[in-house]
Amino acid sequence: MTHNPLLLSALNRLPGHNGWLKHSILSSCRDVKDLPEAIFEYKSKRPLRSKGRIQEADRLLREAETEIRRLNYYRIGYKVLGESDYPASLALIEDPPLLLYYRGIPAFNRKPGIAIVGTRRPSGSAMRQAYKLGLEFSLADYPVVSGLAFGIDRAVHEGALDGCGATWAVLAGGLDRPSPLSHRRLASKILDNGGALIGEITPGTYPAKYAFPRRNRILSGLSRGCIVVQAPTGSGALITADFALDQNRDLYVASSGLEGASSGGTRNLERQGAPVISGISDVMRDWGRFMDIPAVDNIPGPGGSDDLARMMKMELDGRLHRYMGGWFEYRGA
């Protein structure tokens, strides 16, 4: 169904994350002339816990016009809840967004994604395993989903990019201003290599503190499973783990996340029954999939000039990668 973009944007700007309620009200609107009645209906039906002052229809429409200009300028598209091209797995969570914004080419509904998250201050071994996991899933053609944050998220995206597969960064702010600022080059590389930036926050909006936990429900909602590589007690990655469990997603803990001061949260997940995995083969075995699993091995660095020459050729062929002092050889499925 084709919706009036102004009406769609205006309704989406109503306060609260009541995607299905907004969708229901949208279905009964024929034109922007119906917006005042739609606002009245939303006021009467939104949950009591919902907060936020509702703007008048004229102001919502002015803001919607500004938003549409930004969408066109930054080439930001959106998927509408309830329509066939909306991510099916996300539509099944408790509170999906009415509009899911995206930049790039997210192939929703083609193959399930895998969310890989963790602390912003990981150990070196956790960074290397996060990179390896991103690389392996990318080589197996599974979308790799993370949050573009420092630490584990960055390593995951970089591994997926080296595997020449799709990686999706779910953001807590507008897609026209990826955050953190120092990762905008990484965001551009994701877009240039066939990945996508995804989020529910309207363009032109900086990330707010409340938006990060809300972002995590989308991160897990887009995925079949979630791997927490390393997380201390109280880490935001554990919020993603909670959402994954609430959404009936598979939850895993990386083997590198069981040691060190930054691993209190992941150790607790393991004690509660989360399977510990070392690579993609463990996840694929749990999913009952045994074909086309890429073999990426950790190997030692060059031991001499002959080793160096051989490894340089492998690197040029895309079969050898180096990250954070570790060497990773792709041997094929």
Contacts in CASP RR format, 6 or more apart in sequence:
PFRMAT RR
TARGET T0000
AUTHOR 0000-0000-0000
METHOD contacts of the structure
MODEL  1
MTHNPLLLSALNRLPGHNGWLKHSILSSCRDVKDLPEAIFEYKSKRPLRS
KGRIQEADRLLREAETEIRRLNYYRIGYKVLGESDYPASLALIEDPPLLL
YYRGIPAFNRKPGIAIVGTRRPSGSAMRQAYKLGLEFSLADYPVVSGLAF
GIDRAVHEGALDGCGATWAVLAGGLDRPSPLSHRRLASKILDNGGALIGE
ITPGTYPAKYAFPRRNRILSGLSRGCIVVQAPTGSGALITADFALDQNRD
LYVASSGLEGASSGGTRNLERQGAPVISGISDVMRDWGRFMDIPAVDNIP
GPGGSDDLARMMKMELDGRLHRYMGGWFEYRGA
1 83 0 8 1.000
3 26 0 8 1.000
3 80 0 8 1.000
4 31 0 8 1.000
4 32 0 8 1.000
5 64 0 8 1.000
5 68 0 8 1.000
6 32 0 8 1.000
6 61 0 8 1.000
6 64 0 8 1.000
6 65 0 8 1.000
6 68 0 8 1.000
7 26 0 8 1.000
7 29 0 8 1.000
7 31 0 8 1.000
7 32 0 8 1.000
7 34 0 8 1.000
7 35 0 8 1.000
7 64 0 8 1.000
8 26 0 8 1.000
8 80 0 8 1.000
8 99 0 8 1.000
9 63 0 8 1.000
9 64 0 8 1.000
9 67 0 8 1.000
9 68 0 8 1.000
9 99 0 8 1.000
9 202 0 8 1.000
10 32 0 8 1.000
10 35 0 8 1.000
10 57 0 8 1.000
10 60 0 8 1.000
10 61 0 8 1.000
10 63 0 8 1.000
10 64 0 8 1.000
11 22 0 8 1.000
11 25 0 8 1.000
11 26 0 8 1.000
11 29 0 8 1.000
11 35 0 8 1.000
11 38 0 8 1.000
11 42 0 8 1.000
11 98 0 8 1.000
12 22 0 8 1.000
12 98 0 8 1.000
12 99 0 8 1.000
12 202 0 8 1.000
13 55 0 8 1.000
13 60 0 8 1.000
13 63 0 8 1.000
13 64 0 8 1.000
13 67 0 8 1.000
13 202 0 8 1.000
14 22 0 8 1.000
14 39 0 8 1.000
14 42 0 8 1.000
14 46 0 8 1.000
14 54 0 8 1.000
14 60 0 8 1.000
15 50 0 8 1.000
15 51 0 8 1.000
15 52 0 8 1.000
15 53 0 8 1.000
15 54 0 8 1.000
16 46 0 8 1.000
16 50 0 8 1.000
16 51 0 8 1.000
16 52 0 8 1.000
17 95 0 8 1.000
17 97 0 8 1.000
17 200 0 8 1.000
17 214 0 8 1.000
18 46 0 8 1.000
18 47 0 8 1.000
18 50 0 8 1.000
18 95 0 8 1.000
19 81 0 8 1.000
19 95 0 8 1.000
19 96 0 8 1.000
19 97 0 8 1.000
19 98 0 8 1.000
20 81 0 8 1.000
20 95 0 8 1.000
20 96 0 8 1.000
21 42 0 8 1.000
21 45 0 8 1.000
21 46 0 8 1.000
22 42 0 8 1.000
22 81 0 8 1.000
22 98 0 8 1.000
23 80 0 8 1.000
23 81 0 8 1.000
23 82 0 8 1.000
23 98 0 8 1.000
25 38 0 8 1.000
25 41 0 8 1.000
25 42 0 8 1.000
25 45 0 8 1.000
26 38 0 8 1.000
26 98 0 8 1.000
28 34 0 8 1.000
28 38 0 8 1.000
28 41 0 8 1.000
29 35 0 8 1.000
29 37 0 8 1.000
29 38 0 8 1.000
32 61 0 8 1.000
35 57 0 8 1.000
35 60 0 8 1.000
35 61 0 8 1.000
36 57 0 8 1.000
39 54 0 8 1.000
39 56 0 8 1.000
39 57 0 8 1.000
39 60 0 8 1.000
42 54 0 8 1.000
43 54 0 8 1.000
55 63 0 8 1.000
67 202 0 8 1.000
67 203 0 8 1.000
70 76 0 8 1.000
70 176 0 8 1.000
70 203 0 8 1.000
70 204 0 8 1.000
71 77 0 8 1.000
71 78 0 8 1.000
71 101 0 8 1.000
71 203 0 8 1.000
73 176 0 8 1.000
74 103 0 8 1.000
74 175 0 8 1.000
74 176 0 8 1.000
74 203 0 8 1.000
75 103 0 8 1.000
75 104 0 8 1.000
76 101 0 8 1.000
76 102 0 8 1.000
76 103 0 8 1.000
76 175 0 8 1.000
76 176 0 8 1.000
76 203 0 8 1.000
77 101 0 8 1.000
77 102 0 8 1.000
77 103 0 8 1.000
78 99 0 8 1.000
78 100 0 8 1.000
78 101 0 8 1.000
78 102 0 8 1.000
79 85 0 8 1.000
79 86 0 8 1.000
79 87 0 8 1.000
79 99 0 8 1.000
79 100 0 8 1.000
79 102 0 8 1.000
79 108 0 8 1.000
80 86 0 8 1.000
80 98 0 8 1.000
80 99 0 8 1.000
81 91 0 8 1.000
81 96 0 8 1.000
81 97 0 8 1.000
81 98 0 8 1.000
81 99 0 8 1.000
81 100 0 8 1.000
82 91 0 8 1.000
85 108 0 8 1.000
85 109 0 8 1.000
86 96 0 8 1.000
86 100 0 8 1.000
86 108 0 8 1.000
87 100 0 8 1.000
87 108 0 8 1.000
87 109 0 8 1.000
87 221 0 8 1.000
87 222 0 8 1.000
88 108 0 8 1.000
88 109 0 8 1.000
89 112 0 8 1.000
89 221 0 8 1.000
89 222 0 8 1.000
89 223 0 8 1.000
89 224 0 8 1.000
90 96 0 8 1.000
90 100 0 8 1.000
90 218 0 8 1.000
90 221 0 8 1.000
90 222 0 8 1.000
92 247 0 8 1.000
93 217 0 8 1.000
93 221 0 8 1.000
93 247 0 8 1.000
94 246 0 8 1.000
94 247 0 8 1.000
95 217 0 8 1.000
97 199 0 8 1.000
97 200 0 8 1.000
97 218 0 8 1.000
99 200 0 8 1.000
100 198 0 8 1.000
100 199 0 8 1.000
100 200 0 8 1.000
100 218 0 8 1.000
101 174 0 8 1.000
101 175 0 8 1.000
101 198 0 8 1.000
101 199 0 8 1.000
101 200 0 8 1.000
101 201 0 8 1.000
101 202 0 8 1.000
101 203 0 8 1.000
102 175 0 8 1.000
102 196 0 8 1.000
102 197 0 8 1.000
102 198 0 8 1.000
102 199 0 8 1.000
103 175 0 8 1.000
103 191 0 8 1.000
103 196 0 8 1.000
103 197 0 8 1.000
104 191 0 8 1.000
104 194 0 8 1.000
104 195 0 8 1.000
104 196 0 8 1.000
104 197 0 8 1.000
105 166 0 8 1.000
105 194 0 8 1.000
105 195 0 8 1.000
105 196 0 8 1.000
106 143 0 8 1.000
106 166 0 8 1.000
106 168 0 8 1.000
106 195 0 8 1.000
106 196 0 8 1.000
106 198 0 8 1.000
107 143 0 8 1.000
107 166 0 8 1.000
108 222 0 8 1.000
111 141 0 8 1.000
111 142 0 8 1.000
111 143 0 8 1.000
112 142 0 8 1.000
112 143 0 8 1.000
112 223 0 8 1.000
112 224 0 8 1.000
112 225 0 8 1.000
113 142 0 8 1.000
113 143 0 8 1.000
113 144 0 8 1.000
113 145 0 8 1.000
113 168 0 8 1.000
113 222 0 8 1.000
113 223 0 8 1.000
113 224 0 8 1.000
113 225 0 8 1.000
114 137 0 8 1.000
114 142 0 8 1.000
114 143 0 8 1.000
114 144 0 8 1.000
114 145 0 8 1.000
114 223 0 8 1.000
114 224 0 8 1.000
114 225 0 8 1.000
114 226 0 8 1.000
114 227 0 8 1.000
114 283 0 8 1.000
115 145 0 8 1.000
115 146 0 8 1.000
115 219 0 8 1.000
115 220 0 8 1.000
115 221 0 8 1.000
115 222 0 8 1.000
115 223 0 8 1.000
115 225 0 8 1.000
115 226 0 8 1.000
115 227 0 8 1.000
115 240 0 8 1.000
115 244 0 8 1.000
115 249 0 8 1.000
116 130 0 8 1.000
116 133 0 8 1.000
116 134 0 8 1.000
116 137 0 8 1.000
116 144 0 8 1.000
116 145 0 8 1.000
116 146 0 8 1.000
116 152 0 8 1.000
116 156 0 8 1.000
116 226 0 8 1.000
116 227 0 8 1.000
116 229 0 8 1.000
117 146 0 8 1.000
117 147 0 8 1.000
117 152 0 8 1.000
117 153 0 8 1.000
117 156 0 8 1.000
117 216 0 8 1.000
117 219 0 8 1.000
117 226 0 8 1.000
117 227 0 8 1.000
117 228 0 8 1.000
117 229 0 8 1.000
117 231 0 8 1.000
117 237 0 8 1.000
117 240 0 8 1.000
117 241 0 8 1.000
118 126 0 8 1.000
118 130 0 8 1.000
118 151 0 8 1.000
118 152 0 8 1.000
118 153 0 8 1.000
118 228 0 8 1.000
118 229 0 8 1.000
118 230 0 8 1.000
118 231 0 8 1.000
118 235 0 8 1.000
118 236 0 8 1.000
118 237 0 8 1.000
119 126 0 8 1.000
119 151 0 8 1.000
119 152 0 8 1.000
119 230 0 8 1.000
119 231 0 8 1.000
119 232 0 8 1.000
119 235 0 8 1.000
119 237 0 8 1.000
119 262 0 8 1.000
120 149 0 8 1.000
120 150 0 8 1.000
120 151 0 8 1.000
120 152 0 8 1.000
120 153 0 8 1.000
121 150 0 8 1.000
121 151 0 8 1.000
121 262 0 8 1.000
122 130 0 8 1.000
122 151 0 8 1.000
122 152 0 8 1.000
122 155 0 8 1.000
122 229 0 8 1.000
122 230 0 8 1.000
122 262 0 8 1.000
123 230 0 8 1.000
123 256 0 8 1.000
123 257 0 8 1.000
123 259 0 8 1.000
123 260 0 8 1.000
123 262 0 8 1.000
123 263 0 8 1.000
124 324 0 8 1.000
125 256 0 8 1.000
125 259 0 8 1.000
126 152 0 8 1.000
126 229 0 8 1.000
126 230 0 8 1.000
126 254 0 8 1.000
126 256 0 8 1.000
126 257 0 8 1.000
126 262 0 8 1.000
127 151 0 8 1.000
127 152 0 8 1.000
127 155 0 8 1.000
127 323 0 8 1.000
127 324 0 8 1.000
128 155 0 8 1.000
128 256 0 8 1.000
128 298 0 8 1.000
128 323 0 8 1.000
128 324 0 8 1.000
128 325 0 8 1.000
128 326 0 8 1.000
129 229 0 8 1.000
129 254 0 8 1.000
129 255 0 8 1.000
129 256 0 8 1.000
129 257 0 8 1.000
129 278 0 8 1.000
129 279 0 8 1.000
130 151 0 8 1.000
130 152 0 8 1.000
130 155 0 8 1.000
130 156 0 8 1.000
130 229 0 8 1.000
130 230 0 8 1.000
130 254 0 8 1.000
131 155 0 8 1.000
131 156 0 8 1.000
131 158 0 8 1.000
131 159 0 8 1.000
131 162 0 8 1.000
131 323 0 8 1.000
131 324 0 8 1.000
131 328 0 8 1.000
132 159 0 8 1.000
132 279 0 8 1.000
132 296 0 8 1.000
132 298 0 8 1.000
132 328 0 8 1.000
133 156 0 8 1.000
133 227 0 8 1.000
133 229 0 8 1.000
133 254 0 8 1.000
133 279 0 8 1.000
133 280 0 8 1.000
134 144 0 8 1.000
134 156 0 8 1.000
134 157 0 8 1.000
134 159 0 8 1.000
134 160 0 8 1.000
134 163 0 8 1.000
134 167 0 8 1.000
135 159 0 8 1.000
135 160 0 8 1.000
135 162 0 8 1.000
135 163 0 8 1.000
135 296 0 8 1.000
135 321 0 8 1.000
135 328 0 8 1.000
135 330 0 8 1.000
136 279 0 8 1.000
136 280 0 8 1.000
136 294 0 8 1.000
136 296 0 8 1.000
137 144 0 8 1.000
137 160 0 8 1.000
137 280 0 8 1.000
138 144 0 8 1.000
138 159 0 8 1.000
138 160 0 8 1.000
138 161 0 8 1.000
138 162 0 8 1.000
138 163 0 8 1.000
138 164 0 8 1.000
138 165 0 8 1.000
138 166 0 8 1.000
138 167 0 8 1.000
139 163 0 8 1.000
139 164 0 8 1.000
139 165 0 8 1.000
139 294 0 8 1.000
139 296 0 8 1.000
139 330 0 8 1.000
139 332 0 8 1.000
140 280 0 8 1.000
140 284 0 8 1.000
140 292 0 8 1.000
140 293 0 8 1.000
140 294 0 8 1.000
140 333 0 8 1.000
141 165 0 8 1.000
143 166 0 8 1.000
143 167 0 8 1.000
143 168 0 8 1.000
143 222 0 8 1.000
144 156 0 8 1.000
144 157 0 8 1.000
144 159 0 8 1.000
144 160 0 8 1.000
144 165 0 8 1.000
144 166 0 8 1.000
144 167 0 8 1.000
144 168 0 8 1.000
145 167 0 8 1.000
145 168 0 8 1.000
145 170 0 8 1.000
145 219 0 8 1.000
145 222 0 8 1.000
145 223 0 8 1.000
146 152 0 8 1.000
146 153 0 8 1.000
146 156 0 8 1.000
146 157 0 8 1.000
146 167 0 8 1.000
146 168 0 8 1.000
146 169 0 8 1.000
146 170 0 8 1.000
146 219 0 8 1.000
147 153 0 8 1.000
147 157 0 8 1.000
147 169 0 8 1.000
147 170 0 8 1.000
147 171 0 8 1.000
147 215 0 8 1.000
147 219 0 8 1.000
148 154 0 8 1.000
148 157 0 8 1.000
148 169 0 8 1.000
148 170 0 8 1.000
148 171 0 8 1.000
148 178 0 8 1.000
148 179 0 8 1.000
148 180 0 8 1.000
148 183 0 8 1.000
148 186 0 8 1.000
148 187 0 8 1.000
148 197 0 8 1.000
149 180 0 8 1.000
149 183 0 8 1.000
150 180 0 8 1.000
150 183 0 8 1.000
152 229 0 8 1.000
152 230 0 8 1.000
152 237 0 8 1.000
153 169 0 8 1.000
154 183 0 8 1.000
154 186 0 8 1.000
155 323 0 8 1.000
155 324 0 8 1.000
156 167 0 8 1.000
156 229 0 8 1.000
157 167 0 8 1.000
157 169 0 8 1.000
157 186 0 8 1.000
157 190 0 8 1.000
158 186 0 8 1.000
158 323 0 8 1.000
159 321 0 8 1.000
159 323 0 8 1.000
160 166 0 8 1.000
160 167 0 8 1.000
161 167 0 8 1.000
161 189 0 8 1.000
161 190 0 8 1.000
161 193 0 8 1.000
162 321 0 8 1.000
162 323 0 8 1.000
163 321 0 8 1.000
164 193 0 8 1.000
165 193 0 8 1.000
165 194 0 8 1.000
165 195 0 8 1.000
166 194 0 8 1.000
166 195 0 8 1.000
166 196 0 8 1.000
167 190 0 8 1.000
167 193 0 8 1.000
167 195 0 8 1.000
168 190 0 8 1.000
168 195 0 8 1.000
168 196 0 8 1.000
168 197 0 8 1.000
168 198 0 8 1.000
168 222 0 8 1.000
169 178 0 8 1.000
169 187 0 8 1.000
169 190 0 8 1.000
169 196 0 8 1.000
169 197 0 8 1.000
169 198 0 8 1.000
170 198 0 8 1.000
170 199 0 8 1.000
170 215 0 8 1.000
170 218 0 8 1.000
170 219 0 8 1.000
170 222 0 8 1.000
171 178 0 8 1.000
171 179 0 8 1.000
171 197 0 8 1.000
171 198 0 8 1.000
171 199 0 8 1.000
171 201 0 8 1.000
171 207 0 8 1.000
171 215 0 8 1.000
172 179 0 8 1.000
172 199 0 8 1.000
172 201 0 8 1.000
172 207 0 8 1.000
172 208 0 8 1.000
172 211 0 8 1.000
172 212 0 8 1.000
172 214 0 8 1.000
172 215 0 8 1.000
173 179 0 8 1.000
173 199 0 8 1.000
173 201 0 8 1.000
173 205 0 8 1.000
173 206 0 8 1.000
173 207 0 8 1.000
173 208 0 8 1.000
173 211 0 8 1.000
173 215 0 8 1.000
174 199 0 8 1.000
174 201 0 8 1.000
174 202 0 8 1.000
174 203 0 8 1.000
174 204 0 8 1.000
174 205 0 8 1.000
174 206 0 8 1.000
174 207 0 8 1.000
175 197 0 8 1.000
175 198 0 8 1.000
175 199 0 8 1.000
175 201 0 8 1.000
175 203 0 8 1.000
176 203 0 8 1.000
176 204 0 8 1.000
177 204 0 8 1.000
177 206 0 8 1.000
178 184 0 8 1.000
178 187 0 8 1.000
178 197 0 8 1.000
179 206 0 8 1.000
179 207 0 8 1.000
187 197 0 8 1.000
190 196 0 8 1.000
190 197 0 8 1.000
191 197 0 8 1.000
198 218 0 8 1.000
198 222 0 8 1.000
199 215 0 8 1.000
199 218 0 8 1.000
200 214 0 8 1.000
200 215 0 8 1.000
200 218 0 8 1.000
201 207 0 8 1.000
201 211 0 8 1.000
212 236 0 8 1.000
213 236 0 8 1.000
213 239 0 8 1.000
216 236 0 8 1.000
216 239 0 8 1.000
216 240 0 8 1.000
216 243 0 8 1.000
217 243 0 8 1.000
217 247 0 8 1.000
219 226 0 8 1.000
219 240 0 8 1.000
219 243 0 8 1.000
220 226 0 8 1.000
220 240 0 8 1.000
220 243 0 8 1.000
220 244 0 8 1.000
220 247 0 8 1.000
220 249 0 8 1.000
221 243 0 8 1.000
221 244 0 8 1.000
221 247 0 8 1.000
221 249 0 8 1.000
223 244 0 8 1.000
223 249 0 8 1.000
224 249 0 8 1.000
224 250 0 8 1.000
224 287 0 8 1.000
225 244 0 8 1.000
225 249 0 8 1.000
225 250 0 8 1.000
225 251 0 8 1.000
225 252 0 8 1.000
225 283 0 8 1.000
226 240 0 8 1.000
226 241 0 8 1.000
226 244 0 8 1.000
226 249 0 8 1.000
226 250 0 8 1.000
226 251 0 8 1.000
226 252 0 8 1.000
227 252 0 8 1.000
227 253 0 8 1.000
227 254 0 8 1.000
227 277 0 8 1.000
227 283 0 8 1.000
228 237 0 8 1.000
228 238 0 8 1.000
228 240 0 8 1.000
228 241 0 8 1.000
228 251 0 8 1.000
228 252 0 8 1.000
228 253 0 8 1.000
228 254 0 8 1.000
228 257 0 8 1.000
228 266 0 8 1.000
228 269 0 8 1.000
228 274 0 8 1.000
229 254 0 8 1.000
229 256 0 8 1.000
229 257 0 8 1.000
229 266 0 8 1.000
230 254 0 8 1.000
230 256 0 8 1.000
230 257 0 8 1.000
230 262 0 8 1.000
230 263 0 8 1.000
230 266 0 8 1.000
231 237 0 8 1.000
231 238 0 8 1.000
231 241 0 8 1.000
231 257 0 8 1.000
231 262 0 8 1.000
231 263 0 8 1.000
231 264 0 8 1.000
231 265 0 8 1.000
231 266 0 8 1.000
231 269 0 8 1.000
232 261 0 8 1.000
232 262 0 8 1.000
232 263 0 8 1.000
232 264 0 8 1.000
232 265 0 8 1.000
233 264 0 8 1.000
233 265 0 8 1.000
233 268 0 8 1.000
234 265 0 8 1.000
235 265 0 8 1.000
238 265 0 8 1.000
238 269 0 8 1.000
241 251 0 8 1.000
241 269 0 8 1.000
241 274 0 8 1.000
244 250 0 8 1.000
244 251 0 8 1.000
245 251 0 8 1.000
250 283 0 8 1.000
250 286 0 8 1.000
250 287 0 8 1.000
251 269 0 8 1.000
251 274 0 8 1.000
252 274 0 8 1.000
252 275 0 8 1.000
252 276 0 8 1.000
252 277 0 8 1.000
252 282 0 8 1.000
252 283 0 8 1.000
252 286 0 8 1.000
253 266 0 8 1.000
253 269 0 8 1.000
253 270 0 8 1.000
253 274 0 8 1.000
253 275 0 8 1.000
253 276 0 8 1.000
253 277 0 8 1.000
254 266 0 8 1.000
254 276 0 8 1.000
254 277 0 8 1.000
254 278 0 8 1.000
254 279 0 8 1.000
255 276 0 8 1.000
255 277 0 8 1.000
255 278 0 8 1.000
257 263 0 8 1.000
257 266 0 8 1.000
257 267 0 8 1.000
258 266 0 8 1.000
258 267 0 8 1.000
258 270 0 8 1.000
258 276 0 8 1.000
270 276 0 8 1.000
275 282 0 8 1.000
275 286 0 8 1.000
277 283 0 8 1.000
280 293 0 8 1.000
280 294 0 8 1.000
280 296 0 8 1.000
281 293 0 8 1.000
284 290 0 8 1.000
284 293 0 8 1.000
291 333 0 8 1.000
292 333 0 8 1.000
293 333 0 8 1.000
294 330 0 8 1.000
294 332 0 8 1.000
294 333 0 8 1.000
295 330 0 8 1.000
295 331 0 8 1.000
295 332 0 8 1.000
295 333 0 8 1.000
296 328 0 8 1.000
296 329 0 8 1.000
296 330 0 8 1.000
296 331 0 8 1.000
297 328 0 8 1.000
297 329 0 8 1.000
297 331 0 8 1.000
298 326 0 8 1.000
298 327 0 8 1.000
298 328 0 8 1.000
299 327 0 8 1.000
299 328 0 8 1.000
299 329 0 8 1.000
300 327 0 8 1.000
301 307 0 8 1.000
301 311 0 8 1.000
301 326 0 8 1.000
301 327 0 8 1.000
302 308 0 8 1.000
302 311 0 8 1.000
311 320 0 8 1.000
311 327 0 8 1.000
314 320 0 8 1.000
314 329 0 8 1.000
315 321 0 8 1.000
315 322 0 8 1.000
318 330 0 8 1.000
319 329 0 8 1.000
319 330 0 8 1.000
319 331 0 8 1.000
320 327 0 8 1.000
320 328 0 8 1.000
320 329 0 8 1.000
320 330 0 8 1.000
321 327 0 8 1.000
321 328 0 8 1.000
321 330 0 8 1.000
322 328 0 8 1.000
END
